[in-house]
């Protein structure tokens, strides 16, 4: 596996922290004084999940979660520090390990249940991740080699959420194409908050579809690929009627290569998955905000670096660009093929 491949990972719909809340007798600890309810008021019941989509050339992306903290101004933090997770055979565990690639699309792993919170604004959701060893958080490559995952400060600090009274479900969506970055200097992977977002399941839309496999290798340079099934991705950009020449591969402001002035970075990225029964190829974006988007397929993405602007041709073939508008809660569909439209 070359370095360029390791640098690029598609957006994953990974795991789900389910927090249908109902008190602190649910198999975890939280500092549940009266202050946590802000002195009274309506109670919210929260379900929080993690989700991701398929990254290329990796067998596992394993993280070990030590705690989850919800912060609210003026009151004590809510800290969840033990976990009872039947699916993992865990009872009152001080941490849990999860392979994010086991929970793709809309599949979720409930890790917290029965937690009551005061309705209102929570300024931050922090996920503490244990690192420093391939026994804790790591990536497993195609050749079974393990590489440790690091997290700056050991914590992913994510934007907060607004809780109304009653039951609500949120999902932490990991866009691994942006969030997981290979570090050549020390041969490790850095998990960042870039591309990681929190979506309200009620208002979030979903987008999926099939991809005609003739798109994989019918044009140059894709026609020279040794494996037509490698290096294929679907890029999702915010907005309609975007100019083809402005659609960019994954990059961050820390790019060591020059970024064109009008380059538009993707909002999310998905790679292909083959149905073992039908042989059809598909893509999926699990949780995205309602709105208007441009979809673009490219067959030559193996060198897409998670940090650097690489100047990849998107779309490729050049006709594979689509516009779509998704409403709240919609399960949108767009099948990519020669001559198709959405």
C-alpha positions as CSV (number, residue, x, y, z in Angstrom):
1,X,0.0,0.0,0.0
2,X,1.6,3.3,-1.1
3,X,1.7,6.4,1.0
4,X,-0.6,8.3,-1.4
5,X,-3.3,5.6,-0.9
6,X,-2.8,5.8,2.9
7,X,-3.2,9.5,2.9
8,X,-6.7,9.4,1.4
9,X,-9.7,7.8,3.0
10,X,-13.3,8.3,2.0
11,X,-16.0,9.6,4.2
12,X,-17.2,6.9,6.5
13,X,-20.5,6.4,8.2
14,X,-19.2,4.9,11.3
15,X,-20.6,4.1,14.6
16,X,-23.5,5.4,16.6
17,X,-23.5,6.5,20.2
18,X,-27.1,5.9,21.2
19,X,-28.2,7.9,24.1
20,X,-32.0,7.5,24.5
21,X,-31.9,9.1,27.9
22,X,-33.7,8.3,31.0
23,X,-31.5,8.8,34.0
24,X,-28.1,7.7,35.2
25,X,-29.0,4.1,36.2
26,X,-28.3,2.9,32.6
27,X,-24.9,1.4,32.9
28,X,-22.7,4.5,32.8
29,X,-21.6,7.2,35.2
30,X,-22.5,10.9,34.9
31,X,-22.2,13.7,37.4
32,X,-26.0,14.0,37.7
33,X,-26.6,16.7,40.3
34,X,-29.6,19.0,40.1
35,X,-27.3,21.6,38.5
36,X,-27.1,19.4,35.4
37,X,-30.8,20.1,34.8
38,X,-30.1,23.8,35.0
39,X,-32.2,24.1,38.1
40,X,-35.3,22.5,36.5
41,X,-37.2,22.9,33.3
42,X,-38.1,20.5,30.5
43,X,-36.1,17.4,30.1
44,X,-34.6,16.1,26.8
45,X,-34.0,12.5,26.0
46,X,-31.0,12.2,23.7
47,X,-29.7,9.5,21.4
48,X,-26.3,10.2,20.1
49,X,-24.6,8.0,17.4
50,X,-21.5,7.8,15.4
51,X,-21.5,7.0,11.7
52,X,-19.1,6.6,8.8
53,X,-18.7,5.3,5.2
54,X,-16.2,2.9,3.6
55,X,-12.5,3.9,3.3
56,X,-10.3,2.2,0.7
57,X,-7.4,-0.2,1.5
58,X,-8.1,-0.5,5.3
59,X,-9.5,-3.5,7.1
60,X,-10.1,-1.7,10.4
61,X,-10.3,1.7,11.9
62,X,-10.4,0.9,15.6
63,X,-10.8,3.6,18.3
64,X,-11.0,3.1,22.1
65,X,-13.4,5.6,23.7
66,X,-12.8,6.5,27.3
67,X,-15.5,9.0,27.9
68,X,-18.1,11.3,26.3
69,X,-18.6,14.8,27.8
70,X,-21.5,17.2,27.1
71,X,-20.8,20.8,28.0
72,X,-23.3,23.5,28.9
73,X,-22.6,27.1,30.0
74,X,-23.2,27.8,33.6
75,X,-23.8,24.2,34.7
76,X,-21.7,21.2,35.5
77,X,-20.5,19.1,32.6
78,X,-22.2,15.8,32.0
79,X,-19.5,13.1,31.8
80,X,-20.3,9.6,30.6
81,X,-17.4,7.4,31.8
82,X,-18.7,3.8,31.9
83,X,-20.6,1.9,29.3
84,X,-22.9,-1.0,29.1
85,X,-23.1,-2.2,25.5
86,X,-24.9,-5.5,24.9
87,X,-23.7,-5.8,21.3
88,X,-20.1,-5.8,22.6
89,X,-20.8,-7.9,25.7
90,X,-19.8,-5.0,27.9
91,X,-21.3,-4.2,31.3
92,X,-20.1,-1.1,33.2
93,X,-16.9,-1.0,31.2
94,X,-14.5,1.9,31.7
95,X,-13.9,2.2,27.9
96,X,-14.9,0.4,24.7
97,X,-13.2,-0.4,21.4
98,X,-15.1,-0.2,18.2
99,X,-14.1,-0.7,14.5
100,X,-15.8,2.2,12.8
101,X,-15.9,0.3,9.6
102,X,-18.4,-2.2,11.2
103,X,-21.0,0.6,11.4
104,X,-21.3,2.1,8.0
105,X,-24.2,3.9,6.4
106,X,-27.1,4.3,8.8
107,X,-26.0,1.3,11.0
108,X,-25.4,2.4,14.6
109,X,-24.0,0.9,17.8
110,X,-25.9,2.0,20.9
111,X,-23.4,2.8,23.6
112,X,-25.4,4.9,26.0
113,X,-29.1,4.6,26.9
114,X,-31.4,6.2,29.5
115,X,-29.7,9.6,30.0
116,X,-31.9,12.5,30.9
117,X,-30.6,16.0,30.2
118,X,-32.0,19.5,30.6
119,X,-33.3,20.9,27.3
120,X,-31.3,23.8,26.0
121,X,-28.0,24.5,24.2
122,X,-24.9,22.3,24.8
123,X,-21.8,24.1,23.6
124,X,-19.6,21.1,22.9
125,X,-19.6,17.3,22.6
126,X,-16.2,15.9,23.5
127,X,-15.1,12.3,22.8
128,X,-12.0,11.2,24.7
129,X,-10.1,8.5,22.8
130,X,-7.3,6.4,24.3
131,X,-4.2,6.3,22.1
132,X,-0.5,5.6,22.3
133,X,-0.6,1.9,21.5
134,X,-1.8,-0.4,18.7
135,X,-3.7,-2.2,21.5
136,X,-6.0,0.8,21.9
137,X,-6.7,2.9,18.8
138,X,-5.2,1.8,15.5
139,X,-5.6,1.2,11.7
140,X,-5.2,-2.2,10.2
141,X,-3.9,-2.1,6.6
142,X,-4.7,-4.6,3.8
143,X,-1.5,-6.6,4.6
144,X,-2.7,-6.8,8.3
145,X,0.0,-4.3,9.5
146,X,-1.2,-2.2,12.4
147,X,-0.5,1.5,12.6
148,X,-1.4,3.5,15.8
149,X,-4.0,6.3,15.7
150,X,-3.2,9.5,17.5
151,X,-5.6,12.3,18.5
152,X,-4.3,15.8,19.4
153,X,-4.8,16.1,23.2
154,X,-6.6,12.7,23.2
155,X,-10.0,14.4,22.7
156,X,-12.2,15.2,19.7
157,X,-14.0,18.3,20.6
158,X,-17.1,18.7,18.3
159,X,-19.7,21.5,18.0
160,X,-22.5,21.5,20.4
161,X,-26.2,20.6,19.9
162,X,-29.6,22.1,20.7
163,X,-31.9,19.8,22.7
164,X,-35.6,20.4,22.9
165,X,-37.8,18.5,25.4
166,X,-38.6,14.9,24.5
167,X,-36.6,12.2,22.7
168,X,-34.1,13.2,20.0
169,X,-31.4,11.3,18.1
170,X,-28.1,12.8,16.9
171,X,-25.3,11.2,14.9
172,X,-21.6,12.0,14.9
173,X,-20.6,11.6,11.3
174,X,-17.0,10.8,10.7
175,X,-15.8,11.8,7.2
176,X,-12.7,9.7,7.3
177,X,-11.5,11.0,3.8
178,X,-10.9,14.3,5.6
179,X,-10.6,13.2,9.3
180,X,-8.0,10.4,9.1
181,X,-4.6,11.6,7.9
182,X,-1.5,9.4,7.4
183,X,1.6,10.9,9.1
184,X,4.6,9.9,7.0
185,X,7.2,11.2,9.5
186,X,6.2,8.7,12.2
187,X,4.2,6.1,10.2
188,X,1.0,6.8,12.2
189,X,-2.5,8.0,11.5
190,X,-3.9,11.3,13.0
191,X,-7.6,11.4,13.6
192,X,-8.7,15.1,13.4
193,X,-12.1,16.8,13.7
194,X,-11.9,17.9,10.1
195,X,-14.9,16.4,8.3
196,X,-16.4,15.2,11.6
197,X,-19.9,16.7,12.3
198,X,-23.0,16.2,14.4
199,X,-26.3,15.8,12.6
200,X,-29.9,15.7,14.0
201,X,-31.4,12.5,12.6
202,X,-34.8,13.9,12.3
203,X,-33.8,16.7,9.9
204,X,-30.8,15.0,8.3
205,X,-31.1,13.7,4.8
206,X,-29.6,10.6,3.2
207,X,-28.3,10.0,-0.2
208,X,-27.4,6.8,-2.0
209,X,-27.3,5.2,-5.4
210,X,-25.7,2.7,-7.8
211,X,-22.6,3.4,-9.9
212,X,-22.3,1.8,-13.4
213,X,-19.1,-0.1,-13.3
214,X,-18.2,0.9,-16.9
215,X,-17.4,4.3,-15.4
216,X,-14.4,2.8,-13.6
217,X,-12.0,2.4,-16.5
218,X,-13.4,3.6,-19.8
219,X,-11.4,6.9,-20.1
220,X,-7.7,7.7,-19.7
221,X,-5.9,7.5,-17.3
222,X,-8.4,5.2,-15.7
223,X,-8.2,2.8,-18.7
224,X,-4.7,2.0,-17.6
225,X,-5.5,1.1,-14.0
226,X,-4.2,-2.3,-13.0
227,X,-7.4,-2.8,-11.0
228,X,-10.5,-1.1,-12.4
229,X,-12.3,-1.4,-9.0
230,X,-9.6,0.7,-7.2
231,X,-9.5,4.5,-7.0
232,X,-13.2,5.2,-7.5
233,X,-15.1,7.8,-5.4
234,X,-18.2,10.0,-5.3
235,X,-17.6,13.6,-4.1
236,X,-20.4,15.7,-2.7
237,X,-20.2,19.5,-2.8
238,X,-22.5,22.1,-1.3
239,X,-24.4,24.1,-3.9
240,X,-25.9,23.7,-7.4
241,X,-24.6,24.5,-10.9
242,X,-20.9,24.4,-9.8
243,X,-18.4,24.8,-12.5
244,X,-16.6,21.5,-13.3
245,X,-13.2,23.2,-13.3
246,X,-13.7,24.4,-9.7
247,X,-14.5,20.9,-8.2
248,X,-11.5,19.9,-6.1
249,X,-10.3,16.8,-4.3
250,X,-9.9,16.6,-0.6
251,X,-7.6,19.3,0.9
252,X,-7.2,21.5,4.0
253,X,-5.8,25.0,4.5
254,X,-2.6,23.2,5.6
255,X,-2.0,22.0,2.0
256,X,1.7,22.1,1.0
257,X,0.7,22.5,-2.6
258,X,-0.9,25.6,-4.0
259,X,-4.7,25.8,-3.9
260,X,-6.4,27.5,-6.8
261,X,-8.4,30.6,-5.8
262,X,-11.8,29.1,-6.9
263,X,-11.2,25.5,-5.7
264,X,-14.3,24.1,-4.0
265,X,-13.5,21.4,-1.4
266,X,-15.9,18.5,-1.1
267,X,-18.4,18.5,1.8
268,X,-18.3,14.7,2.0
269,X,-16.7,11.8,0.1
270,X,-17.9,8.2,-0.4
271,X,-16.2,5.2,-2.0
272,X,-17.7,2.3,-3.8
273,X,-19.1,-0.9,-2.2
274,X,-20.0,-4.0,-4.2
275,X,-23.1,-6.0,-3.5
276,X,-21.8,-9.6,-3.1
277,X,-25.2,-11.0,-4.3
278,X,-26.0,-8.8,-7.3
279,X,-22.5,-7.6,-8.2
280,X,-23.8,-4.0,-8.4
281,X,-21.7,-1.1,-7.1
282,X,-23.2,1.5,-4.8
283,X,-22.3,4.6,-2.7
284,X,-24.0,6.1,0.4
285,X,-24.0,9.3,2.4
286,X,-25.6,8.4,5.7
287,X,-26.4,11.7,7.5
288,X,-26.1,15.1,5.7
289,X,-27.9,18.4,6.2
290,X,-30.9,19.1,4.0
291,X,-30.0,21.4,1.1
292,X,-28.7,21.5,-2.5
293,X,-25.7,19.6,-3.6
294,X,-23.5,18.7,-6.6
295,X,-22.5,15.1,-7.0
296,X,-19.4,14.2,-8.9
297,X,-17.8,10.8,-9.7
298,X,-14.1,10.3,-10.4
299,X,-12.3,7.1,-11.4
300,X,-8.8,8.3,-10.6
301,X,-8.7,9.1,-6.9
302,X,-6.1,6.8,-5.5
303,X,-3.6,9.6,-5.0
304,X,-6.1,11.9,-3.2
305,X,-4.2,13.2,-0.2
306,X,-6.3,14.1,2.9
307,X,-4.4,17.4,3.4
308,X,-2.8,18.5,0.1
309,X,-4.6,19.8,-2.9
310,X,-3.8,17.2,-5.6
311,X,-5.4,18.7,-8.7
312,X,-7.4,15.5,-9.6
313,X,-9.8,15.6,-12.5
314,X,-13.3,15.7,-11.0
315,X,-15.6,14.5,-12.5
316,X,-14.0,11.8,-14.6
317,X,-15.5,10.8,-17.0
318,X,-16.3,14.5,-17.4
319,X,-20.0,14.0,-17.8
320,X,-20.4,12.5,-14.3
321,X,-21.7,15.6,-12.5
322,X,-25.2,15.8,-11.1
323,X,-27.3,18.3,-9.2
324,X,-29.7,17.3,-6.4
325,X,-31.8,19.0,-3.7
326,X,-32.6,17.1,-0.5
327,X,-35.3,18.0,2.0
328,X,-35.3,17.3,5.7
329,X,-35.5,13.6,6.5
330,X,-35.4,12.7,2.8
331,X,-33.9,9.4,1.5
332,X,-32.5,10.8,-1.7
333,X,-31.3,8.6,-4.6
334,X,-29.1,9.3,-7.6
335,X,-27.9,6.5,-9.8
336,X,-24.7,7.3,-11.7
337,X,-24.3,6.1,-15.3
338,X,-23.6,7.2,-18.8
339,X,-26.3,9.6,-19.8
340,X,-28.0,9.6,-16.4
341,X,-29.5,12.5,-14.5
342,X,-31.0,12.9,-11.0
